[in-house]
Amino acid sequence: MQPLDPDQLKFVEILAKLMMENEVFKEEYSEEDFKEVIDWLTKLRTQIDITIETLQEQVQIESSMGPKNG
């Protein structure tokens, strides 16, 4: 296994904090715990994908409207 680069390490730390806040992070995992973590991560990934798509759509809408005059 290769060491994590600084960006990867930062994301792993953020993910661990989120898991702890949502009581998904544990010292030891049973098979059922692993299933719960996978389910939680899958839901998180889905929400991240939705957020990315929404932001991309917003960028497309703004770029199609042309430059803003400030």
VEXDO-234440 format. One record per residue (C-alpha): residue in three letters; residue number from 1; chain; x, y, z. Coordinates in pm, 1 decimal. Layout:
// VEXDO-234440
<site code="ALA" pos="NUM" unit="A" px="X" py="Y" pz="Z"/>
...
// end
This chain:
// VEXDO-234440
<site code="MET" pos="1" unit="A" px="0.0" py="0.0" pz="0.0"/>
<site code="GLN" pos="2" unit="A" px="132.2" py="342.9" pz="-95.7"/>
<site code="PRO" pos="3" unit="A" px="142.0" py="627.9" pz="154.4"/>
<site code="LEU" pos="4" unit="A" px="-129.8" py="890.3" pz="122.1"/>
<site code="ASP" pos="5" unit="A" px="-45.6" py="1224.7" pz="-31.1"/>
<site code="PRO" pos="6" unit="A" px="-137.2" py="1534.1" pz="176.8"/>
<site code="ASP" pos="7" unit="A" px="-473.4" py="1585.8" pz="0.5"/>
<site code="GLN" pos="8" unit="A" px="-572.9" py="1221.9" pz="46.2"/>
<site code="LEU" pos="9" unit="A" px="-473.3" py="1235.0" pz="411.7"/>
<site code="LYS" pos="10" unit="A" px="-683.5" py="1548.6" pz="464.3"/>
<site code="PHE" pos="11" unit="A" px="-989.0" py="1378.6" pz="310.0"/>
<site code="VAL" pos="12" unit="A" px="-937.6" py="1065.5" pz="520.7"/>
<site code="GLU" pos="13" unit="A" px="-924.5" py="1283.6" pz="833.5"/>
<site code="ILE" pos="14" unit="A" px="-1243.7" py="1466.3" pz="729.5"/>
<site code="LEU" pos="15" unit="A" px="-1417.1" py="1136.6" pz="660.1"/>
<site code="ALA" pos="16" unit="A" px="-1309.4" py="993.3" pz="995.8"/>
<site code="LYS" pos="17" unit="A" px="-1447.4" py="1303.0" pz="1174.1"/>
<site code="LEU" pos="18" unit="A" px="-1778.3" py="1272.1" pz="988.4"/>
<site code="MET" pos="19" unit="A" px="-1798.1" py="904.4" pz="1076.8"/>
<site code="MET" pos="20" unit="A" px="-1730.3" py="979.6" pz="1444.3"/>
<site code="GLU" pos="21" unit="A" px="-1991.4" py="1257.6" pz="1451.3"/>
<site code="ASN" pos="22" unit="A" px="-2246.3" py="1020.0" pz="1299.6"/>
<site code="GLU" pos="23" unit="A" px="-2150.6" py="736.5" pz="1534.9"/>
<site code="VAL" pos="24" unit="A" px="-2034.0" py="516.2" pz="1247.1"/>
<site code="PHE" pos="25" unit="A" px="-1665.8" py="507.1" pz="1349.5"/>
<site code="LYS" pos="26" unit="A" px="-1575.8" py="230.3" pz="1595.1"/>
<site code="GLU" pos="27" unit="A" px="-1262.5" py="72.0" pz="1737.7"/>
<site code="GLU" pos="28" unit="A" px="-1371.5" py="-274.5" pz="1625.0"/>
<site code="TYR" pos="29" unit="A" px="-1626.8" py="-369.4" pz="1362.3"/>
<site code="SER" pos="30" unit="A" px="-1860.5" py="-666.3" pz="1340.8"/>
<site code="GLU" pos="31" unit="A" px="-1991.1" py="-785.3" pz="1005.5"/>
<site code="GLU" pos="32" unit="A" px="-2311.3" py="-588.8" pz="1070.3"/>
<site code="ASP" pos="33" unit="A" px="-2105.3" py="-277.9" pz="1155.9"/>
<site code="PHE" pos="34" unit="A" px="-1923.3" py="-304.5" pz="822.3"/>
<site code="LYS" pos="35" unit="A" px="-2257.9" py="-323.1" pz="642.7"/>
<site code="GLU" pos="36" unit="A" px="-2375.5" py="-10.5" pz="825.6"/>
<site code="VAL" pos="37" unit="A" px="-2055.4" py="176.1" pz="737.0"/>
<site code="ILE" pos="38" unit="A" px="-2083.0" py="74.7" pz="371.7"/>
<site code="ASP" pos="39" unit="A" px="-2446.5" py="187.0" pz="366.3"/>
<site code="TRP" pos="40" unit="A" px="-2356.8" py="519.7" pz="530.9"/>
<site code="LEU" pos="41" unit="A" px="-2066.4" py="579.2" pz="290.2"/>
<site code="THR" pos="42" unit="A" px="-2286.8" py="492.9" pz="-7.8"/>
<site code="LYS" pos="43" unit="A" px="-2545.2" py="749.7" pz="104.5"/>
<site code="LEU" pos="44" unit="A" px="-2269.5" py="1006.6" pz="154.3"/>
<site code="ARG" pos="45" unit="A" px="-2130.3" py="936.4" pz="-193.9"/>
<site code="THR" pos="46" unit="A" px="-2477.6" py="975.8" pz="-345.6"/>
<site code="GLN" pos="47" unit="A" px="-2522.1" py="1312.2" pz="-174.5"/>
<site code="ILE" pos="48" unit="A" px="-2176.2" py="1426.0" pz="-287.2"/>
<site code="ASP" pos="49" unit="A" px="-2261.1" py="1327.6" pz="-647.1"/>
<site code="ILE" pos="50" unit="A" px="-2589.4" py="1522.3" pz="-628.6"/>
<site code="THR" pos="51" unit="A" px="-2406.2" py="1826.6" pz="-491.8"/>
<site code="ILE" pos="52" unit="A" px="-2143.3" py="1810.7" pz="-768.2"/>
<site code="GLU" pos="53" unit="A" px="-2410.9" py="1779.0" pz="-1038.0"/>
<site code="THR" pos="54" unit="A" px="-2602.6" py="2075.0" pz="-894.5"/>
<site code="LEU" pos="55" unit="A" px="-2290.3" py="2290.4" pz="-887.8"/>
<site code="GLN" pos="56" unit="A" px="-2198.3" py="2189.9" pz="-1243.8"/>
<site code="GLU" pos="57" unit="A" px="-2548.6" py="2280.2" pz="-1362.6"/>
<site code="GLN" pos="58" unit="A" px="-2521.7" py="2617.3" pz="-1187.6"/>
<site code="VAL" pos="59" unit="A" px="-2188.8" py="2687.2" pz="-1358.5"/>
<site code="GLN" pos="60" unit="A" px="-2339.5" py="2598.8" pz="-1696.7"/>
<site code="ILE" pos="61" unit="A" px="-2638.5" py="2826.9" pz="-1635.0"/>
<site code="GLU" pos="62" unit="A" px="-2417.0" py="3116.7" pz="-1529.9"/>
<site code="SER" pos="63" unit="A" px="-2175.3" py="3069.4" pz="-1820.7"/>
<site code="SER" pos="64" unit="A" px="-2464.6" py="3059.4" pz="-2070.4"/>
<site code="MET" pos="65" unit="A" px="-2590.7" py="3392.8" pz="-1934.0"/>
<site code="GLY" pos="66" unit="A" px="-2264.2" py="3559.6" pz="-2023.0"/>
<site code="PRO" pos="67" unit="A" px="-2037.3" py="3775.5" pz="-1808.4"/>
<site code="LYS" pos="68" unit="A" px="-2193.7" py="3961.7" pz="-1519.5"/>
<site code="ASN" pos="69" unit="A" px="-2170.8" py="4337.0" pz="-1507.6"/>
<site code="GLY" pos="70" unit="A" px="-2076.8" py="4455.3" pz="-1161.5"/>
// end
